[in-house]
Each structure stands twice: as C-alpha cells, then as structure tokens.
C-alpha cells in the first residue's frame, strides 16, 4: 500500500513539473473518477511566442467535477476559465507573454470526485487544441518616391518610359527582427513582392495611382497600417491656336496676332478608402476608445469644401450596441455624432456576428460594414 501511494504522489508531481510544447496539436482526454489531472503547455520560444489553447468540446460532471485553465506554467497563475457541464466552446485561452511579465504557458487541470466520469462511459472525451502563437510587434511601413508627378508613358513620346523609384528604407521593425518581404501595390493592376526595399515602376496611362506597401519581418509579422503615396500621372495637354486674320486673307506686311491656348490634363479621384488600425471595444463603463484614420492622398493646401456627399463606413463587431456612443472628430476639433447612446435604442442588438452579450464564450464575429450618411432614409 505504501508503494502504491508513493507512485501516485510521484505521478502527480511529475505531471505538474513537465511541460509539453506546441507539437501536441489536437488532444482528446477521457478523465477518470477521483482524478487530479494537470498538464502544462509552454511555447517553443518564450521570447517570441505564447501558447493558445482552444477548448473545442467539454464533458464535465456539473457541480462535482471541474476543468480549470490557468495562465502560466502551474496552478498558481490567474484563472482564465472554470468550466463544467457539457458543451461546445471554440474559445481560445492565451498565455501572457514575457514582455508582459508572463512565461507564455497555459496550464489545464481537471478534478473529479469518486463517481460519474468519462472513464465510466457517462461522458465522451473533452477535446482541445494547442498551438504556438507568434507575438507580433508589427513593423511600420514607410514609402518615399523620387517624384510624384510624371507623364504617362503613352503621352511623353520618350523612348524610355519615365520611372518612379520607390524606397521603403524608412520602414521600422521591432528589436531583434529583420525585414523579409516588401509587398508593393502600384494601384494600376501591377504588384511586386521583393526582398529588397527599393524598386522602380513606370505608369502607362494617365490618372492618379495610390501606391501602397506592406512590410513583413522574419517572424511573419506584417505592418497593420497600410502606407500609401499618391502618384499623379499626366496625359497630353489640349492645344489650340487662333488668329485675328481675316478669313478671306490679308495683305503682305499686315500684322496678324496668333494666340495659343493649352489646357492641362486633369483627373479626379472619386473614392478614398483609408485602412485604419482596428480598435478593440472590450466591456468597460465610461471607457473611451479611438481609432485614427489618416488621409494622405491630399496636398498640403487642399480643402474639402463640401462634405454633404461624404459617407462614413465602419467595420464593426460588437455586442449590446446600447453601450456605444460613436462620433467622428476632425483634426480641427469639429465633432459629428453618428450614434448616440441616449437615443440609439439599440439595446442588446449584436452587430458584425458578435456573440450574445449575456456572457457567452463563443468566438468573436468577423465584423460587418455599416455605412453612415447624413441623408440616409433609414435609421441605423
């Protein structure tokens, strides 16, 4: 009997001290009666990764047995979830990174009493997946162009097309990382993926082209704010010539005035869609969240003279819309309210595929586009 008890104690200690890595993938566990099962998962590289444990299905005797998930490499860490009963989750529990004072690990513990368990065939197995999640400190893309106003290749009558040289050497990345890929979109249907930060491109047709850049580092982390620059490509000007000469002719020696007139090539950019950072909206009474949208397609002296036709699009995923006031604040301090908490009467409406506001643990929705127009005939 003493030897048997010693084996149990040794097994328990061993389970708490031994950590598994990300390679386990899918786990299906059938717990026994009178059990205290503990397993810890830690990332392969704690400096750049954290564990993401996704609970898929759970079958735990309600009121008697428990499944507890802890942040960290043992059961002294913060409790991320306490679960019993039967259900389907799909919710992920993520360890705290080293930068935030953690070790990136996640510990799962199942405790049971002396009866009713999966081993008794009262329940099916509980399942979860484990993977290493790279901690991304996204790099920041930066574009410079040696010229932003050129002639179109089809209009400049040159043997060699006029090239614009673009540089991403001003881009910045997190310490300890390096750039691996530069993805250029020239706005004219042409793209380029390169391992070097400098490239050149010619534009065949007249118009305005927004050139954008996404940079990716050696951890696979990409810039989240799309860097853009506007290239103005001019077509041929319109030329006209007139004179004050009599249509029937003039005498020799008579002075005739000739007038030449040119109209420069003009074009209009009909739509501007910046790509701002997403802003998380966690629950919090009285908290304020902002997301800046930078329009860099205009010149320094350009002015929006009429905003009557301006439509604002928000891609949102949020439950209980009755929580929210939404307003737009311009750089000069002008504020426009587009959703008023006191009057929106939205209550527990969920937008963008959000889960139920009453505490469900389902995965967040993908978000949906909602358009706000001052002349709209339908309320939100």
Secondary structure, DSSP 8 states (H G I E B T S, - for coil): -HHHHHHHHHHHHHHHH-EE-GGGEEEEE---TT-EEEEEE--S-TTTEEEEEEEEEEEE-TTT-EEEEEESSSTTS-EEEEE-EEEEEEEEEE---GGGTS-S-EEEEEE--SS--TTTTSS--EEEEEEEEE-----B---EES-SEEE-TTTS--SS--EEEEE-TT-B--TT--EEEEEEE-SSS-EEEESSSEEEEE--S-EEEEEEEEEEETTS-B-SS-EEEEEEEE---EEEEEE---TT---TT----EEEEEE---------------------TT----------SS-TT------TT--EEEEE-BS-GGG--EEEE-TTS-EEEEE-TTT---TT--BTT---TTT--------EEEEE-TT-SS--
